C-alpha cells in the first residue's frame, strides 16, 4: 500500500516529538552515557528516580508509543522504517528491558519489542536477508 499524505503527516508529527528537547537530551545520554552492560550495573549507576533512568524511560516510552500506533495500523511501516532504525535503540536498551521484566513487569516495552521485530521483517522484505542486522535478543 502506497503511503498517503496523512501517513506522511503522522511521521512528521512523530519526528517533531523525536526532536523535542526532552528526547534530544535522552538521545545524548543514550550515545554518551549508556553502557550496554548488565541490568544490575545500569540500576547501580542509574537507579529509579535518577536522571539516567528518566532518559531510559523517555526513549523506550517514545518507541512504545510508536509501537502501539504501528500495531494498530496507524503509522505506515515503509515511512516509519525508512525514517528510524528502531533496532539501533531496542538492541542497546534490551538488557535493561529484560532486567525489568525479570523483576516481574513482563509487559514493559512489549510494543517497542514488537516494533523492533517488525522492523527486522521489513528490512528482510524491503532490502534482503543479507541486510538484517544481528541483534542481542531472541528473534524467534
Beta strands, then each sheet from edge to edge (+ up, - down):
end
